[in-house]
């Protein structure tokens, strides 16, 4: 059995509302085990015998649409992937304020040309590193909430679906999925 986390984009931050009890029930009803949510923002850790993250994501997305009429992007990472992300953050030494350190999870790896063209808007002081399907972010002069270098900005510039989590959440999810 492999541990995974499903990351739902845009849940409980705007008009898309989802009770975590409903999310746990849906993921459990799909046949996954040891299902646990983290916070109220669409993070669910679970064990599964399915070894295809894309199939897992599609199954959860389909069930959310079918049972709750919610259409939200779902991204899945394995515990091994989360451990590598938590251990490979180039800005981890700047962890003094977790509101300034985030990871944007991407549905797919972006094209090299879009990565090469990526720049902080308006000269914002944001450090970023794109590694595969993740973007490590460090907001030097303030937190994510005051920046224009947002999840929506990344999606537009990189041409892929993204969902962001702060460093505290990334570390907690890595612990929840550790084998």
ABEGO torsion letter per residue (X at the ends): XBBBBBBBBGBGABABBBBAAAAAAAAAAAGBBGBBBBEAAGBBBBBBABABAAAAAAAAAAAAAAAAGBBBBBBBBBAAAAAAAAAABAAAAAAABAAABBBBBBABBBBAAAAAABBBBGGBBBBBBBBEABBBBBBAAEBAAABABBAAAAAAAAGBBBBBBBAAAAAAAAAAABX
